[in-house]
């Protein structure tokens, strides 16, 4: 499909079929992240693909609780992609301090977007998850205490047959030319 169609088709999936994701598709997702742009080419991420069912279930259960239940769909996804925030190059760190920007978080967002678009092109559904028990997941996956988790992306075949209509702000509200309006 062409890029504009891919953007229209990609959506956050919150119901997955119990179907394994092929290794060649996972390899393509890894490659999409690997080729993502980043500030000063720092590539400040580590991508952890979690497809072992037991480990995946433990990580998935760390994305919700009795009080926070909106991620209860996560265990359905056959694969989770966990992205950590790694130390960027020194020039990026200095630039980030001078400009008061967290470039690694921006970079991880771009890389996750590449992953999600590649997944959609391969017929897979995804959903970015930003709410999780970081300490618990760090322990489950053996992530050092000094490394932050950026986000988690659920990956699998959608159980939703119909594509929901995207609800977005009107162009006139979310964009302008030459001035802030």
BAMARVO-421164 format. One record per residue: residue number from 1; y, z, x of N, C-alpha, C in turn. Coordinates in Angstrom, 1 decimal. Each point is the difference from the previous one (the first is absolute). Layout:
BEGIN
     n     n.c2     n.c3     n.c1    ca.c2    ca.c3    ca.c1     c.c2     c.c3     c.c1
   NUM        Y        Z        X        Y        Z        X        Y        Z        X
...
% end
This chain:
BEGIN
     n     n.c2     n.c3     n.c1    ca.c2    ca.c3    ca.c1     c.c2     c.c3     c.c1
     1     -1.2      0.0      0.8      1.2      0.0     -0.8      1.2      0.0      0.9
     2      1.1     -0.5     -0.5      1.3      0.0      0.8      0.6      1.4      0.0
     3      0.9      0.2      0.9      0.6      1.3      0.2      0.6      0.6     -1.2
     4      0.8     -0.8     -0.7      0.7      0.5     -1.2     -1.0      0.4     -1.1
     5     -1.1     -0.7     -0.1     -1.0      0.4     -1.0     -0.7      1.2      0.5
     6     -0.2      0.2      1.3     -0.7      1.2      0.5      0.9      1.2     -0.3
     7      1.3     -0.1      0.2      0.9      1.1     -0.3     -0.1      0.4     -1.5
     8      0.0     -1.0     -0.9     -0.1      0.2     -1.4     -1.3      0.7     -0.4
     9     -1.1     -0.4      0.7     -1.4      0.5     -0.4     -0.3      1.3      0.6
    10      0.6      0.4      1.1     -0.3      1.3      0.6      0.5      1.1     -0.9
    11     -0.8      1.0     -0.2      0.4      1.2     -0.8     -0.7      1.2      0.5
    12      0.4      1.1     -0.4     -0.7      1.3      0.3     -1.2      0.1     -1.0
    13     -1.2      0.1      0.6     -1.2      0.1     -0.8     -0.4      1.5      0.0
    14     -0.3      0.5     -1.2     -0.4      1.4     -0.1     -1.4      0.1     -0.7
    15     -0.8     -1.1      0.0     -1.3      0.1     -0.6     -0.8     -1.1      0.8
    16     -1.1      0.5      0.6     -0.8     -0.9      0.9     -1.5     -0.1     -0.5
    17     -0.5     -1.2      0.3     -1.4     -0.2     -0.2     -0.8      0.6      1.1
    18     -1.2      0.4     -0.3     -0.9      0.5      1.1     -0.7     -1.1      0.7
    19      0.8     -0.7      0.8     -0.5     -1.2      0.7      0.5      0.2      1.5
    20     -0.9     -0.2      0.9      0.3      0.2      1.4      1.0     -1.1      0.5
    21      0.9      0.3      0.8      0.9     -1.0      0.6     -0.6     -0.5      1.3
    22     -0.1     -1.4      0.0     -0.6     -0.6      1.1      0.7      0.2      1.4
    23     -0.8      0.2      1.0      0.5      0.3      1.4      1.0     -1.1      0.4
    24     -0.2     -1.3     -0.3      0.9     -1.0      0.5      1.4      0.2     -0.7
    25      0.0      0.5     -1.2      1.3      0.2     -0.7      0.7      1.2      0.6
    26     -0.8      1.1      0.3      0.6      1.1      0.7      0.6     -0.4      1.4
    27     -0.7     -0.9      0.7      0.5     -0.5      1.3      1.3     -0.8     -0.2
    28      0.1     -0.7     -1.1      1.2     -0.8     -0.3      1.2      1.0     -0.3
    29     -0.3      1.1     -0.7      1.0      1.0     -0.3      0.5      0.7      1.3
    30     -0.9      0.3      0.9      0.3      0.6      1.3      0.9     -1.0      0.8
    31     -0.3     -1.3      0.0      0.8     -1.0      0.7      1.4     -0.1     -0.6
    32      0.1      0.1     -1.3      1.3     -0.1     -0.7      0.9      1.1      0.5
    33     -0.6      1.2      0.1      0.8      1.2      0.5      0.3     -0.2      1.5
    34     -1.0     -0.5      0.8      0.2     -0.2      1.4      1.2     -0.9      0.3
    35      0.1     -1.1     -0.8      1.1     -1.0      0.2      1.3      0.4     -0.6
    36      0.1      1.1     -0.7      1.3      0.4     -0.7      1.1      0.2      1.1
    37      1.2     -0.3     -0.4      1.1      0.2      0.9      0.4      1.5      0.0
    38      0.6      0.4      1.1      0.5      1.4      0.1      1.2      0.0      0.9
    39      0.8      1.1     -0.1      1.2      0.1      0.9     -0.5      0.1      1.4
    40      0.6     -0.9      0.8     -0.3     -0.1      1.5     -1.5     -0.2      0.2
    41     -0.7     -0.6     -0.9     -1.4     -0.2      0.0     -0.8      1.3      0.4
    42      0.5      1.1     -0.5     -0.6      1.3      0.3     -1.4      0.1     -0.7
    43     -0.2     -0.6     -1.1     -1.2      0.1     -0.8     -0.4      1.5     -0.1
    44      0.9      0.8     -0.6     -0.2      1.4      0.0     -1.0      0.5     -1.1
    45     -1.2     -0.5      0.0     -0.9      0.4     -1.0     -1.4      0.0      0.6
    46     -0.9      0.7     -0.7     -1.4     -0.1      0.3     -0.6     -0.2     -1.4
    47     -0.8     -1.0     -0.2     -0.7     -0.3     -1.2     -1.4      0.5      0.0
    48     -0.3      0.9     -0.9     -1.4      0.6     -0.1     -0.6     -0.5     -1.3
    49     -1.0     -0.9      0.1     -0.7     -0.5     -1.1     -1.1      1.0     -0.4
    50      0.1      0.6     -1.2     -1.0      1.0     -0.4     -0.9     -0.7     -1.1
    51     -1.2     -0.3      0.4     -0.9     -0.7     -0.9     -1.4      0.7     -0.1
    52     -0.2      1.1      0.8     -1.2      0.8     -0.1      0.2      0.8     -1.3
    53     -0.9     -0.2     -1.0      0.1      0.6     -1.3      0.4      1.5      0.0
    54     -0.7      0.8      0.8      0.2      1.4      0.0      1.4      0.4      0.6
    55      0.4     -0.6      1.1      1.3      0.2      0.6      1.1     -0.5     -0.9
    56     -0.2     -1.2     -0.6      0.9     -0.6     -0.9      0.3      1.0     -1.2
    57     -1.1      0.5     -0.5      0.1      0.9     -1.2      0.8      1.3      0.4
    58     -0.2      0.5      1.2      0.7      1.2      0.4      1.5     -0.3      0.1
    59      0.3     -1.1      0.6      1.4     -0.4      0.2      0.7     -0.3     -1.4
    60     -0.8     -0.7     -0.8      0.5     -0.3     -1.4      0.4      1.3     -0.8
    61     -0.9      1.0      0.2      0.2      1.2     -0.8      1.2      0.8      0.6
    62      0.5     -0.3      1.2      1.1      0.6      0.5      1.3     -0.6     -0.4
    63     -0.1     -1.0     -0.9      1.2     -0.6     -0.6      0.5      0.5     -1.3
    64     -0.8      1.0     -0.6      0.4      0.6     -1.2     -0.5      1.4     -0.1
    65      0.4      0.7     -1.0     -0.4      1.4     -0.2      0.1      0.3     -1.5
    66     -0.3      1.2     -0.4      0.2      0.4     -1.4      1.4     -0.2     -0.5
    67      1.0      0.3      0.9      1.4     -0.1     -0.4      0.5     -1.4      0.2
    68     -0.5     -0.8      0.9      0.5     -1.3      0.3     -1.2     -1.0     -0.3
    69      0.0     -0.5     -1.2     -1.2     -0.8     -0.5      0.2     -1.5      0.0
    70      1.2     -0.5      0.4      0.2     -1.4     -0.2     -0.8     -0.9      0.9
    71     -0.6      0.5      1.1     -0.8     -0.8      0.9     -1.5      0.1     -0.3
    72     -0.4      0.5     -1.2     -1.4      0.2     -0.2     -0.9     -1.3      0.0
    73      0.7     -1.1      0.0     -0.8     -1.3      0.1     -0.4     -0.3      1.4
    74      0.5      0.6      1.0     -0.2     -0.3      1.4     -1.5      0.0      0.4
    75     -0.8      0.9     -0.5     -1.4      0.0      0.4     -0.8     -1.3     -0.5
    76      0.5     -0.7     -1.0     -0.6     -1.2     -0.4      0.1     -1.1      1.0
    77      1.0      0.0      0.9      0.2     -1.1      1.0     -1.1      0.1      1.0
    78     -0.7     -1.1      0.3     -1.0      0.0      1.0      0.5      0.2      1.5
    79      1.2     -0.3      0.2      0.6      0.0      1.4      1.4      0.6     -0.1
    80      0.3      0.9      1.0      1.3      0.5      0.1      0.5     -0.4      1.4
    81      1.3     -0.4      0.1      0.6     -0.2      1.3      1.0      1.1      0.2
    82     -0.2      0.7      1.0      0.9      1.1      0.4      0.9     -0.4      1.1
    83      1.3      0.1     -0.1      0.9     -0.4      1.0      0.7      1.2      0.6
    84     -0.1      0.2      1.3      0.7      1.1      0.6      1.3     -0.6      0.7
    85      0.9      1.0      0.2      1.3     -0.4      0.6     -0.2      0.4      1.5
    86      0.0     -1.0      0.9     -0.1      0.2      1.4      1.3      0.0      0.7
    87      0.1      0.5      1.2      1.3      0.1      0.7      0.4     -1.5      0.4
    88      1.2     -0.4     -0.4      0.4     -1.3      0.4      0.5     -0.1      1.4
    89      0.3     -1.2      0.5      0.5     -0.2      1.3      1.3      0.8      0.2
    90      0.3      0.4      1.2      1.2      0.8      0.3      1.3     -0.7     -0.5
    91      0.1     -1.3      0.1      1.3     -0.7     -0.5      0.1      0.2     -1.5
    92     -1.1      0.0     -0.7      0.0      0.2     -1.4      0.4      1.4     -0.4
    93     -0.6      0.9      0.8      0.4      1.4     -0.3      1.5      0.3      0.2
    94      0.5     -0.5      1.1      1.4      0.1      0.3      0.9     -0.7     -1.1
    95     -0.4     -1.2     -0.3      0.7     -0.7     -1.1      0.0      0.7     -1.3
    96     -1.2      0.6     -0.3     -0.1      0.7     -1.3      0.9      1.2      0.0
    97      0.1      0.7      1.1      0.9      1.2      0.1      1.5     -0.4     -0.2
    98      0.3     -1.1      0.8      1.4     -0.5      0.0      0.4     -0.5     -1.4
    99     -0.9     -0.6     -0.7      0.3     -0.6     -1.3     -0.5      0.8     -1.2
   100     -0.5      1.2      0.3     -0.6      0.9     -1.1     -0.9     -0.8     -0.9
   101     -1.0     -0.7      0.6     -1.0     -0.8     -0.7     -1.4      0.4      0.5
   102     -0.9      0.1     -0.9     -1.4      0.3      0.3     -0.7     -1.3      0.0
   103      0.1     -0.8      1.1     -0.6     -1.3      0.1     -1.5      0.0     -0.1
   104     -0.7      1.0      0.5     -1.5      0.0     -0.2     -0.4      0.0     -1.5
   105      0.8      0.7     -0.9     -0.3      0.0     -1.4      0.3     -1.3     -0.6
   106      1.0     -0.6      0.4      0.3     -1.4     -0.5     -1.1     -0.9      0.4
   107     -0.4      0.1      1.3     -1.0     -0.9      0.6     -1.3      0.1     -0.8
   108     -0.4      1.3     -0.3     -1.2      0.2     -0.7      0.0     -0.6     -1.4
   109      1.2      0.1     -0.6      0.2     -0.6     -1.4     -0.2     -1.5      0.1
   110      0.5     -0.6      1.0     -0.2     -1.5      0.2     -1.5     -0.3      0.2
   111     -0.6      0.8      0.9     -1.4     -0.3      0.3     -0.9      0.2     -1.2
   112      0.3      1.1     -0.8     -0.7      0.2     -1.2      0.2     -1.1     -1.0
   113      1.2     -0.5     -0.1      0.3     -1.2     -0.9     -0.8     -1.2      0.5
   114     -0.1     -0.2      1.3     -0.9     -1.1      0.5     -1.4      0.2     -0.5
   115     -0.5      1.2      0.2     -1.4      0.3     -0.4     -0.2     -0.3     -1.5
   116      0.9      0.5     -0.8     -0.1     -0.2     -1.5      0.1     -1.5     -0.4
   117      0.9     -0.7      0.6      0.1     -1.5     -0.3     -1.3     -0.7      0.5
   118     -0.5      0.3      1.1     -1.2     -0.6      0.5     -1.2      0.3     -0.9
   119      0.0      1.3     -0.5     -1.1      0.4     -0.9      0.1     -0.8     -1.3
   120      1.2     -0.2     -0.5      0.2     -0.8     -1.3     -0.5     -1.4      0.2
   121      0.3     -0.6      1.2     -0.4     -1.3      0.3     -1.5     -0.1      0.0
   122     -0.7      1.0      0.4     -1.4      0.1      0.1     -0.7      0.4     -1.3
   123      0.8      0.2     -1.0     -0.6      0.4     -1.3     -0.2      1.5     -0.1
   124      0.6      0.8      0.8     -0.2      1.4      0.0      1.3      0.7     -0.6
   125     -0.3      1.2     -0.6      1.1      0.8     -0.5      0.4      1.1      1.0
   126      1.2      0.5     -0.1      0.4      1.1      0.9      1.0      0.8     -0.8
   127      0.2      1.2      0.6      1.1      0.9     -0.5      0.4      0.9      1.1
   128      1.3      0.1      0.3      0.5      0.8      1.1      0.1      1.5     -0.6
   129     -0.5      0.9      0.8      0.0      1.4     -0.4      0.9      0.8      1.1
   130      1.0      0.7     -0.5      0.8      0.8      0.9     -0.1      1.5     -0.2
   131     -0.8      0.3     -1.1     -0.2      1.5     -0.3     -1.4      0.3      0.4
   132     -0.1      1.0      1.0     -1.4      0.4      0.4      0.2      1.3      0.8
   133     -1.1      0.6      0.2     -0.1      1.3      0.8     -0.2     -0.5      1.4
   134      1.1      0.0      0.8      0.0     -0.6      1.3     -0.9      0.9      0.9
   135      0.1      1.3     -0.1     -0.8      0.9      0.9     -1.5     -0.2     -0.2
   136     -0.4     -0.1     -1.3     -1.4     -0.2     -0.3     -0.5     -1.4      0.5
   137      0.7     -1.0     -0.2     -0.4     -1.3      0.5      0.0     -0.1      1.5
   138      1.0      0.6      0.6      0.0      0.1      1.5     -1.3      0.6      0.5
   139     -0.5      1.1     -0.6     -1.2      0.7      0.4     -1.2     -0.9     -0.3
   140     -0.1     -0.7     -1.2     -1.1     -0.8     -0.3     -0.2     -1.2      1.0
   141      1.1     -0.6      0.4      0.0     -1.2      0.8      0.2      0.3      1.5
   142      0.2      1.3      0.4      0.1      0.3      1.4      1.3     -0.5      0.6
   143      1.1      0.0     -0.8      1.3     -0.5      0.4      0.7      1.2      0.7
   144      0.5     -0.2      1.2      0.7      1.1      0.7      1.1      0.6     -0.8
   145      0.3      1.3      0.2      1.1      0.7     -0.7      1.3     -0.6      0.2
   146      0.2     -0.6      1.2      1.3     -0.6      0.3      0.3     -1.4     -0.7
   147     -1.0     -0.5     -0.7      0.1     -1.3     -0.6      0.2      0.1     -1.5
   148      1.0     -0.6     -0.5      0.3      0.0     -1.5     -0.8     -1.1     -0.7
   149     -0.3      0.3     -1.2     -0.6     -1.1     -0.9      1.2     -0.7     -0.7
   150      0.0     -1.3      0.0      1.0     -0.7     -0.6     -0.3     -0.3     -1.5
   151     -1.1     -0.6     -0.2     -0.4     -0.3     -1.4     -1.5     -0.4      0.0
   152     -0.5     -0.1     -1.2     -1.4     -0.4     -0.3      0.1     -1.2     -0.9
   153     -0.9     -1.0      0.2     -0.1     -1.1     -0.9     -1.4     -0.1     -0.5
   154     -0.1      0.0     -1.4     -1.4     -0.2     -0.6     -0.2     -1.5      0.0
   155     -1.3     -0.3      0.2     -0.4     -1.4      0.1     -1.3     -0.2     -0.7
   156     -0.1     -1.1     -0.8     -1.2     -0.3     -0.7      0.2     -1.1     -1.0
   157     -1.1     -0.3     -0.8      0.1     -1.0     -1.0      0.5      0.6     -1.3
   158      1.0     -0.5     -0.6      0.6      0.6     -1.2     -0.9     -0.1     -1.2
   159      0.0      1.1     -0.7     -0.8      0.1     -1.3      0.9     -0.5     -1.1
   160      1.3     -0.2      0.3      1.0     -0.4     -1.1     -0.1     -1.5      0.0
   161     -0.4     -0.5     -1.2     -0.1     -1.5     -0.2      1.4     -0.6     -0.1
   162      0.8      0.6     -0.8      1.3     -0.6     -0.3      1.0      0.4      1.0
   163      0.9     -0.9      0.4      1.0      0.3      1.0      1.2      0.5     -0.9
   164      0.4      1.3      0.3      1.1      0.6     -0.7      1.3     -0.8      0.3
   165      0.9     -0.1     -0.9      1.3     -0.6      0.2      0.8      0.9      0.9
   166      0.6     -0.5      1.0      0.8      0.9      0.9      1.3      0.3     -0.7
   167      0.4      1.2      0.1      1.3      0.5     -0.5      0.9      0.2      1.2
   168      1.0     -0.8      0.1      0.9      0.2      1.1      1.4     -0.1     -0.5
   169      0.9      0.5      0.9      1.4     -0.1     -0.4      0.4     -1.4      0.0
   170      1.1     -0.3     -0.7      0.5     -1.4     -0.1      0.6     -0.3      1.4
   171      0.0     -1.3      0.4      0.6     -0.4      1.2      1.4      0.5      0.2
   172      0.8     -0.1     -1.1      1.4      0.3      0.1      0.2      1.5      0.3
   173     -1.0      0.8     -0.4      0.1      1.5      0.2     -0.4      0.3      1.5
   174     -1.1     -0.6      0.5     -0.5      0.4      1.3      0.5     -0.9      1.2
   175      0.9     -0.9     -0.3      0.5     -0.8      1.1      1.4     -0.4     -0.3
   176      0.7     -0.4      1.1      1.4     -0.5     -0.1      0.2     -0.9      1.2
   177      1.1     -0.8      0.0      0.4     -0.8      1.1      1.3      0.5      0.6
   178      0.0      0.1      1.3      1.1      0.3      0.8      0.7      1.3     -0.1
   179     -0.3      0.8     -1.0      0.5      1.3     -0.2     -0.9      0.9     -0.8
   180      0.1      1.3      0.2     -0.8      0.9     -0.8      0.6      0.1     -1.4
   181     -0.8     -0.3     -1.0      0.5      0.0     -1.4     -1.0      0.8     -0.8
% end
